[in-house]
Amino acid sequence: MLAKLFPFSYKANSVGSLVLYIVLYIILPALLGVVSSIVSIIPLLGGILVWVLGIISGLLGIYCFVGIVVALLVFFKVIK
């Protein structure tokens, strides 16, 4: 079940791939934050889009945090 939800986390077999996936999981929410700040400049739709992007950003942040935890658990062979 976890392998279907977090496919990148289950590929963390070496230190290099683990670092790569952790960096990927950190960059994704930051990139969405940058997009959200750029969209906030739009006067008419900015408020609504920032609100929607805030919800998506929060969910993506949770997903990325759990993805990092799963990648670490797979790397240390706690789960298979």
N, C-alpha and C positions, 0 to 999 in steps of 0.2 A: 504494500500500500504506500509506504513512504517513498519507494523507488519511483512510483508514478507521479507523486506530488513534487518530489525534489530530484529530478533526473541528474542535475549537475553535481549534487552532493554525493551521489553514489559513485561518481567517477574520480573521487579524490583518493588516489592510491599512493601517490608520492608527495613529497613535501612541496614540490613545484606546482603540482596541480591543486593541492590544498590551498596554497597561497593565492593562486590564480582565481579559484572559485570564491574565496573569501573577499578578495578585492572586487570581483564582479558583483557579489552580493552587497558590498558597501557602495559601489558606484551607482547602481540602479536607483536607489531612493534619492541619492544626491542629484542625479540627473533629472528626476521627476520634480524635485524641489526647484531646480533652475527653470524648468519649463513652467512651473506654477508661478514663479516670480515674474517671468516674462509675460505670461498671460494676464497677470494682475494689472498690467499697464493699460489694457483695453478697457475703456471707460464703461461701455454698456454691458458687455458680457463678462467683464473681469470678476465681479463679485460672485456670480453664480459658478463660473468655471473654477475659480480658486477654491470655492467650497467643495465642489465635486473632486477636484484634484487633491484637496486636503484629505478627503476620505480615502481616495485611492492610494495616496502616499502613505497614510497610516497603515492600511492593509498590506501594502507592499513592504513597508518597514517590518511588520510582524513576520511576513513570509520570508524575508531575507534573514531576519534574526534566527528563525527556526531552521532555515537552510544552512546557516553557518554552524549551528549546533549539530545538525544531522551530519554535515561534512566532517566535523571534528570527531563525532562518534564513529563514523565509518572509517576514518583514518586510523583511529586508535583501536579499531576492530571490536568495539563494544556492541555494535549492531551490524548485521550483514545485509 
